[in-house]
Amino acid sequence: MKPKRKRKRKQKQKQKRTSVMVKSFEKAKVWIAPISTLLALTTLFVWGGFKLQDPTVMPVRTVGVDGEMRLLQREHLEQVVAKAVNGSFLSLDLPRMRQRIELIPWVENVTIRRVWPDTLRVQVTERTPLAYWGEDAMVSVQGEIFKPEVVPHIDGLVHLVGEPQHAKMIIQEFQHMSSLLETAGLELTSVWVDARQSWRVKMKSGLQVQLGRREVMPRLMRFVQIYPSLNASQKDRQLESVDLRYTNGFAVHWRPAEEQVSQRINQSMWMYGSGMLSRTNFNHQMSTTTGESRG
């Protein structure tokens, strides 16, 4: 009897283990299918990513460059754009491509869009120059200094000279000055601001005005107010320069309308007092300045 019972006990244990294994396998089957699918999709995705990096798979066949260009050379721009295309239609890094194109000095802004299935449209905005800056650079209407490979000659642009870190301030003040001088019929052509922040401006007529470092705009406004009467007071002489850096007046240099061999220059010292202007005349072979200067 005992051996028989042992056999039955062993058979029950074996059946129990088999049942547990079957149940475990059935549970595993539930997870095996999704995991296998996920692995297959991951492999396919990685493979597809590598394939898309190949420019021969879905290549960019057409690149259109749009935008109004007056000073920007289209041929050079198209060459840069062509070199910047370094991927397939889907894998191309558009932000990086835009950055490379915007390195061209005359390019203000670039937008790029994909047109299915194989075309890129590149829209370029050209910088609009506001003035010359120094010897080899220009300033855009956005107030940005840029250096073209060749600085073009453009009639009517003012020449600005100053420290680069003060560029925005100089540009802003120059625009105010230009508008103010136009009210007196004067056209600004040059502005100099030295390291000490001392201002000097030149007009189209050749007239130069020293403004100094302090109260620059109030001094210029005062000059604009007295300029018509000052200019009309000397029919036979040409106003050559005005120095506004004095506490109670300003110095005026005149040149005869017809240049003389001696290059004789006449100077007047105008003084403020009791709301009136008084003048003292000096005749010199060389120009001089008198009075107390505030800078």
TIVEXVEX-926856 format. One record per residue: x, y, z of N, C-alpha, C in turn. Coordinates in steps of 0.02 Angstrom, whole numbers, padded with zeros to 5 digits, always signed. Layout:
BEGIN
XYZXYZXYZ/...
This chain:
BEGIN
+00041-00061+00000+00000+00000+00000+00043+00062+00000/+00097+00060+00039+00138+00119+00044+00169+00139-00022/+00199+00095-00062+00227+00115-00127+00175+00145-00172/+00114+00120-00168+00061+00145-00211+00044+00218-00194/+00041+00232-00129+00027+00301-00107+00082+00349-00129/+00142+00326-00124+00199+00369-00144+00194+00387-00217/+00176+00337-00259+00171+00350-00331+00117+00402-00345/+00060+00395-00311+00006+00443-00322+00027+00514-00300/+00063+00516-00242+00086+00582-00219+00133+00615-00270/+00178+00574-00297+00226+00601-00346+00190+00624-00409/+00140+00585-00430+00103+00604-00490+00066+00671-00481/+00037+00680-00421+00003+00744-00406+00051+00803-00407/+00110+00792-00377+00161+00846-00376+00184+00864-00446/+00193+00812-00486+00215+00823-00555+00163+00861-00594/+00099+00841-00585+00045+00876-00620+00040+00949-00597/+00052+00961-00533+00049+01029-00507+00104+01072-00537/+00165+01044-00541+00220+01082-00571+00207+01096-00644/+00179+01046-00678+00163+01056-00750+00112+01111-00759/+00062+01111-00715+00009+01162-00719+00038+01232-00707/+00083+01237-00659+00115+01303-00645+00155+01327-00704/+00193+01281-00735+00234+01299-00793+00191+01321-00851/+00134+01287-00861+00089+01305-00916+00060+01375-00905/+00039+01387-00844+00011+01453-00828+00064+01508-00836/+00126+01495-00815+00180+01544-00822+00194+01559-00895/+00194+01505-00935+00206+01513-01006+00151+01554-01039/+00089+01541-01018+00033+01579-01047+00037+01653-01028/+00058+01666-00965+00068+01736-00945+00124+01769-00985/+00178+01732-00996+00235+01759-01034+00215+01775-01105/+00170+01732-01134+00149+01744-01203+00114+01812-01211/+00080+01832-01157+00045+01897-01159+00095+01954-01169/+00155+01949-01141+00206+02002-01146+00253+01993-01205/+00262+01933-01226+00311+01920-01279+00291+01955-01344/+00228+01952-01361+00206+01982-01425+00217+02058-01426/+00195+02096-01374+00207+02169-01376+00281+02187-01376/+00320+02149-01335+00392+02164-01333+00425+02152-01400/+00406+02097-01432+00434+02082-01498+00415+02136-01548/+00352+02159-01545+00329+02212-01590+00368+02277-01578/+00378+02293-01513+00415+02353-01495+00487+02351-01520/+00519+02293-01511+00588+02284-01535+00592+02292-01611/+00542+02264-01645+00541+02268-01718+00532+02340-01741/+00487+02376-01707+00475+02447-01725+00536+02490-01711/+00569+02476-01654+00630+02514-01637+00684+02503-01688/+00693+02440-01707+00743+02424-01758+00727+02459-01824/+00663+02457-01842+00642+02489-01904+00653+02565-01901/+00638+02595-01843+00646+02667-01835+00719+02687-01840/+00763+02650-01806+00835+02665-01809+00861+02656-01880/+00840+02603-01912+00862+02591-01981+00837+02647-02027/+00774+02667-02017+00746+02721-02058+00781+02787-02046/+00800+02799-01983+00836+02861-01968+00903+02864-02004/+00939+02808-02003+01003+02806-02040+00993+02815-02115/+00941+02785-02140+00928+02790-02212+00910+02862-02232/+00872+02896-02188+00853+02965-02204+00912+03013-02202/+00965+02994-02166+01025+03036-02166+01061+03034-02233/+01045+02984-02272+01076+02977-02338+01043+03025-02387/+01080+03075-02413+01050+03124-02459+01020+03093-02521/+01040+03031-02537+01013+02999-02597+00943+02972-02586/+00922+02969-02521+00854+02947-02505+00812+03009-02493/+00761+03020-02533+00720+03080-02531+00764+03143-02535/+00804+03150-02587+00849+03208-02592+00811+03273-02605/+00844+03329-02588+00818+03395-02606+00838+03408-02678/+00789+03415-02722+00804+03423-02793+00798+03495-02816/+00759+03536-02780+00749+03605-02801+00754+03651-02741/+00793+03706-02749+00798+03757-02697+00782+03824-02729/+00729+03856-02705+00710+03922-02731+00730+03977-02683/+00763+04029-02709+00785+04086-02668+00743+04146-02687/+00708+04175-02638+00664+04232-02651+00685+04291-02609/+00665+04351-02631+00680+04412-02594+00707+04466-02639/+00693+04529-02620+00718+04586-02659+00791+04598-02640/+00833+04601-02691+00905+04608-02680+00932+04666-02723/+00957+04717-02689+00987+04773-02724+01063+04773-02717/+01086+04757-02658+01159+04757-02645+01186+04687-02632/+01142+04641-02616+01162+04572-02605+01168+04536-02673/+01226+04505-02684+01238+04470-02747+01202+04402-02746/+01155+04395-02792+01114+04334-02794+01157+04272-02808/+01206+04278-02852+01247+04220-02870+01285+04195-02809/+01314+04241-02770+01350+04221-02709+01302+04190-02659/+01243+04219-02652+01193+04193-02605+01173+04121-02624/+01161+04109-02688+01141+04042-02710+01196+03991-02698/+01258+04011-02705+01314+03966-02691+01316+03946-02617/+01305+03996-02574+01304+03982-02501+01246+03936-02484/+01188+03949-02513+01129+03908-02500+01142+03836-02523/+01171+03828-02582+01185+03760-02608+01231+03721-02561/+01283+03755-02534+01330+03722-02489+01297+03705-02422/+01246+03744-02403+01213+03733-02339+01165+03674-02340/+01147+03650-02399+01102+03592-02405+01144+03529-02395/+01143+03501-02335+01186+03443-02319+01147+03384-02290/+01087+03374-02316+01047+03317-02293+00990+03304-02341/+00949+03255-02323+00892+03238-02365+00835+03287-02351/+00781+03279-02386+00723+03324-02379+00698+03326-02307/+00695+03268-02274+00668+03264-02206+00721+03274-02152/+00783+03256-02165+00835+03259-02113+00872+03326-02111/+00862+03368-02160+00899+03431-02164+00886+03474-02102/+00940+03498-02072+00936+03541-02012+00924+03613-02034/+00861+03634-02035+00844+03701-02060+00872+03758-02017/+00869+03755-01950+00899+03809-01910+00973+03819-01924/+01010+03763-01931+01081+03769-01945+01092+03798-02015/+01051+03778-02061+01057+03804-02129+01043+03880-02129/+00994+03901-02092+00977+03972-02088+01036+04012-02058/+01067+03985-02006+01123+04019-01975+01181+04029-02023/+01194+03979-02065+01249+03984-02113+01234+04038-02165/+01172+04043-02186+01154+04094-02236+01158+04164-02205/+01138+04170-02142+01138+04236-02108+01208+04261-02092/+01260+04220-02104+01329+04244-02097+01348+04292-02153/+01310+04292-02208+01324+04339-02262+01308+04409-02236/+01356+04457-02240+01346+04523-02210+01283+04559-02231/+01262+04553-02294+01205+04590-02319+01138+04557-02302/+01139+04498-02271+01077+04462-02255+01053+04484-02186/+00992+04510-02184+00961+04530-02121+00925+04472-02087/+00887+04435-02127+00846+04381-02099+00832+04328-02152/+00823+04265-02130+00811+04209-02176+00755+04165-02148/+00708+04146-02190+00659+04095-02172+00662+04040-02225/+00657+03977-02201+00662+03919-02246+00602+03873-02232/+00571+03849-02285+00516+03801-02276+00522+03745-02328/+00498+03686-02307+00496+03628-02351+00432+03629-02393/+00439+03611-02455+00381+03603-02500+00384+03531-02527/+00335+03490-02507+00336+03419-02526+00333+03411-02602/+00373+03364-02629+00412+03313-02593+00487+03326-02593/+00512+03376-02630+00585+03381-02636+00609+03453-02646/+00573+03502-02620+00589+03572-02634+00597+03612-02569/+00645+03658-02570+00654+03706-02515+00643+03777-02542/+00607+03818-02504+00598+03889-02521+00634+03930-02469/+00682+03970-02493+00723+04012-02449+00704+04085-02461/+00678+04118-02410+00658+04188-02415+00710+04230-02378/+00741+04277-02415+00796+04317-02388+00775+04390-02384/+00789+04421-02326+00778+04492-02317+00846+04527-02316/+00856+04574-02360+00920+04609-02365+00924+04666-02315/+00984+04678-02288+00994+04735-02243+00984+04800-02282/+00953+04849-02249+00946+04915-02278+00996+04961-02243/+01045+04988-02279+01097+05029-02246+01069+05097-02225/+01089+05118-02166+01070+05183-02140+01128+05233-02146/+01189+05208-02133+01247+05253-02133+01310+05211-02140/+01365+05245-02155+01431+05213-02153+01455+05215-02080/+01495+05165-02062+01524+05164-01995+01599+05154-02000/+01636+05205-01979+01709+05200-01983+01732+05196-02055/+01786+05158-02066+01817+05154-02132+01791+05096-02174/+01770+05041-02141+01755+04980-02180+01691+04946-02159/+01645+04982-02127+01583+04951-02104+01523+04996-02119/+01464+04968-02107+01402+05005-02118+01355+04991-02060/+01303+05033-02055+01252+05025-02004+01185+05015-02039/+01147+04964-02018+01081+04952-02048+01029+04995-02013/+00970+04998-02042+00915+05037-02011+00893+05004-01946/+00913+04941-01934+00899+04907-01872+00950+04925-01818/+01001+04965-01836+01051+04986-01788+01107+04936-01779/+01116+04891-01827+01168+04840-01822+01227+04857-01868/+01287+04851-01841+01348+04863-01880+01366+04799-01917/+01382+04804-01981+01403+04746-02020+01458+04768-02069/+01498+04719-02089+01555+04733-02133+01548+04695-02199/+01526+04730-02252+01523+04697-02318+01594+04684-02344/+01600+04636-02388+01665+04623-02418+01689+04685-02457/+01642+04717-02491+01657+04780-02526+01605+04831-02504/+01629+04887-02477+01584+04940-02454+01562+04981-02515/+01498+04981-02532+01476+05017-02592+01470+05092-02580/+01473+05129-02634+01461+05202-02629+01387+05215-02640/+01355+05244-02589+01284+05258-02592+01274+05332-02577/+01247+05369-02623+01235+05440-02612+01186+05452-02555/+01202+05502-02515+01156+05522-02462+01167+05488-02395/+01212+05440-02391+01224+05407-02326+01273+05447-02284/+01256+05454-02221+01299+05491-02174+01356+05446-02152/+01413+05477-02135+01471+05440-02110+01474+05449-02035/+01471+05393-01998+01474+05393-01925+01540+05364-01901/+01570+05396-01852+01633+05371-01823+01626+05373-01748/+01640+05316-01716+01636+05313-01643+01657+05245-01618/+01652+05236-01552+01669+05172-01521+01611+05123-01533/+01627+05061-01553+01574+05012-01568+01525+05001-01510/+01549+05004-01448+01505+04992-01392+01454+05048-01382/+01465+05105-01415+01418+05161-01410+01377+05169-01474/+01379+05119-01516+01348+05125-01582+01274+05142-01579/+01236+05106-01537+01163+05117-01534+01146+05188-01512/+01183+05212-01462+01172+05280-01438+01189+05331-01492/+01245+05321-01527+01265+05367-01579+01214+05368-01636/+01190+05310-01655+01141+05305-01709+01076+05342-01690/+01054+05331-01628+00993+05363-01605+01000+05439-01604/+01056+05463-01577+01067+05536-01574+01076+05566-01644/+01110+05529-01687+01119+05553-01756+01052+05564-01790/+01005+05519-01780+00939+05526-01812+00902+05587-01785/+00908+05599-01720+00878+05659-01691+00910+05723-01719/+00977+05721-01724+01013+05779-01751+00994+05793-01823/+00990+05740-01862+00974+05748-01933+00906+05781-01942/+00857+05758-01903+00790+05787-01907+00789+05860-01886/+00827+05875-01833+00830+05943-01808+00863+05990-01858/+00918+05969-01887+00955+06011-01935+00915+06023-01999/+00874+05975-02018+00833+05983-02078+00785+06042-02071/+00764+06057-02010+00719+06114-01999+00752+06181-02016/+00820+06181-02016+00857+06242-02033+00885+06238-02104/+00865+06187-02141+00889+06179-02210+00960+06152-02214/+00982+06118-02162+01050+06091-02161+01048+06015-02168/+01094+05988-02207+01097+05915-02218+01160+05887-02186/+01151+05841-02141+01207+05811-02104+01243+05760-02148/+01310+05762-02148+01349+05714-02188+01397+05672-02146/+01420+05698-02089+01468+05661-02048+01457+05676-01974/+01469+05624-01933+01465+05631-01860+01525+05595-01830/+01562+05631-01788+01619+05601-01753+01606+05604-01678/+01617+05548-01644+01613+05545-01571+01677+05511-01547/+01719+05550-01512+01784+05522-01492+01777+05481-01428/+01834+05456-01404+01833+05413-01344+01810+05449-01282/+01814+05516-01282+01791+05556-01224+01718+05575-01231/+01684+05549-01282+01613+05564-01295+01603+05637-01315/+01652+05665-01350+01645+05733-01377+01620+05728-01449/+01568+05768-01464+01534+05764-01528+01556+05820-01575/+01563+05801-01639+01575+05850-01693+01536+05827-01754/+01503+05874-01788+01462+05857-01846+01482+05901-01905/+01468+05876-01965+01483+05912-02027+01422+05911-02072/+01411+05968-02105+01354+05975-02150+01377+05967-02223/+01328+05960-02267+01343+05953-02339+01378+06014-02366/+01363+06074-02338+01395+06136-02359+01468+06140-02339/+01491+06094-02296+01559+06097-02271+01564+06125-02201/+01510+06153-02176+01509+06182-02109+01519+06127-02057/+01564+06141-02009+01575+06095-01955+01554+06127-01889/+01524+06088-01845+01499+06113-01781+01528+06070-01725/+01563+06103-01679+01589+06069-01619+01537+06073-01564/+01516+06015-01539+01463+06012-01488+01489+05994-01419/+01548+05965-01414+01575+05947-01350+01543+05885-01320/+01551+05877-01254+01528+05817-01220+01463+05826-01182/+01447+05887-01164+01389+05900-01121+01336+05939-01158/+01274+05926-01140+01217+05963-01167+01220+05966-01244/+01233+05909-01273+01245+05906-01346+01182+05929-01384/+01125+05900-01369+01064+05917-01405+01040+05988-01389/+01042+06012-01327+01023+06082-01314+01068+06131-01352/+01132+06116-01356+01178+06160-01394+01159+06161-01468/+01144+06102-01495+01126+06100-01565+01060+06136-01578/+01013+06130-01533+00949+06165-01539+00960+06241-01539/+01005+06263-01495+01020+06334-01492+01052+06358-01558/+01095+06316-01586+01127+06334-01649+01075+06339-01705/+01028+06291-01708+00976+06291-01760+00933+06354-01754/+00922+06378-01694+00881+06438-01685+00915+06500-01712/+00981+06505-01702+01016+06567-01723+01048+06561-01793/+01047+06500-01822+01081+06490-01886+01054+06535-01942/+00988+06542-01952+00965+06583-02008+00990+06655-02005/+00986+06687-01946+01010+06756-01941+01085+06759-01945/+01119+06709-01917+01193+06707-01920+01217+06700-01992/+01186+06657-02030+01206+06646-02099+01190+06706-02143/+01134+06739-02128+01113+06797-02169+01153+06859-02155/+01188+06861-02097+01224+06922-02078+01287+06933-02118/+01312+06882-02153+01375+06887-02190+01365+06863-02262/+01347+06910-02306+01334+06891-02376+01397+06875-02414/+01452+06908-02395+01514+06899-02434+01560+06847-02404/+01538+06813-02351+01580+06762-02320+01540+06698-02309/+01577+06643-02307+01545+06577-02298+01559+06552-02227/+01506+06528-02195+01513+06500-02128+01552+06435-02131/+01609+06434-02097+01653+06376-02102+01648+06328-02043/+01646+06356-01982+01641+06314-01923+01612+06353-01865/+01579+06317-01820+01550+06346-01760+01569+06303-01701/+01594+06334-01649+01613+06299-01588+01564+06318-01533/+01524+06269-01511+01472+06282-01462+01492+06261-01391/+01556+06250-01380+01578+06223-01316+01592+06277-01263/+01566+06336-01273+01578+06391-01226+01520+06401-01178/+01537+06428-01120+01487+06437-01068+01434+06488-01087/+01455+06546-01111+01409+06601-01124+01407+06623-01197/+01428+06580-01243+01428+06600-01313+01454+06545-01358/+01477+06566-01417+01505+06518-01464+01551+06554-01511/+01599+06518-01539+01647+06547-01586+01628+06528-01657/+01634+06576-01702+01615+06566-01772+01676+06581-01816/+01689+06538-01863+01743+06548-01911+01711+06558-01980/+01736+06609-02014+01709+06625-02080+01765+06618-02132/+01745+06604-02193+01792+06602-02249+01761+06644-02305/+01802+06686-02337+01776+06726-02393+01743+06681-02446/+01691+06707-02476+01655+06668-02527+01701+06647-02583/+01748+06691-02603+01798+06674-02654+01864+06665-02618/+01893+06605-02621+01954+06590-02586+02010+06636-02608/+02047+06662-02558+02104+06704-02572+02168+06663-02563/+02221+06687-02594+02284+06650-02592+02308+06643-02520/+02298+06694-02479+02322+06692-02410+02280+06647-02366/+02223+06620-02393+02179+06579-02353+02160+06614-02288/+02145+06679-02294+02129+06719-02236+02062+06697-02206/+02061+06687-02141+02000+06665-02106+01980+06718-02056/+01916+06734-02055+01889+06781-02007+01853+06743-01952/+01862+06767-01891+01832+06734-01833+01791+06785-01794/+01733+06763-01771+01692+06804-01728+01677+06766-01664/+01678+06801-01609+01660+06772-01545+01593+06802-01525/+01541+06760-01525+01474+06782-01508+01461+06766-01434/+01435+06815-01397+01423+06806-01326+01349+06813-01310/+01326+06772-01262+01258+06778-01238+01255+06829-01182/+01204+06868-01180+01196+06916-01125+01130+06953-01129/+01092+06951-01076+01027+06985-01073+00981+06964-01129/+00986+06901-01149+00942+06876-01201+00962+06899-01271/+01020+06932-01278+01043+06957-01343+01111+06927-01359/+01129+06930-01423+01194+06908-01445+01237+06968-01463/+01298+06969-01440+01346+07022-01460+01405+06989-01494/+01438+07025-01538+01491+06995-01578+01555+07034-01573/+01611+06999-01568+01677+07029-01572+01713+06997-01631/+01741+07038-01676+01773+07012-01736+01848+07007-01726/+01878+06955-01756+01950+06946-01756+01970+06927-01827/+02026+06953-01850+02054+06934-01914+02121+06900-01903/+02129+06840-01926+02190+06802-01915+02209+06765-01978/+02274+06751-01984+02297+06707-02038+02277+06635-02023/+02275+06616-01958+02255+06549-01938+02197+06556-01890/+02152+06506-01888+02095+06510-01845+02116+06500-01772/+02083+06537-01727+02097+06531-01656+02032+06527-01618/+02035+06509-01555+01975+06509-01513+01990+06549-01450/+01939+06582-01424+01946+06621-01363+01889+06606-01317/+01897+06625-01254+01843+06615-01206+01851+06551-01167/+01808+06542-01119+01810+06483-01076+01769+06426-01106/+01800+06369-01116+01765+06313-01146+01743+06264-01092/+01682+06236-01099+01656+06187-01052+01668+06115-01076/+01685+06108-01140+01696+06040-01165+01632+06006-01185/
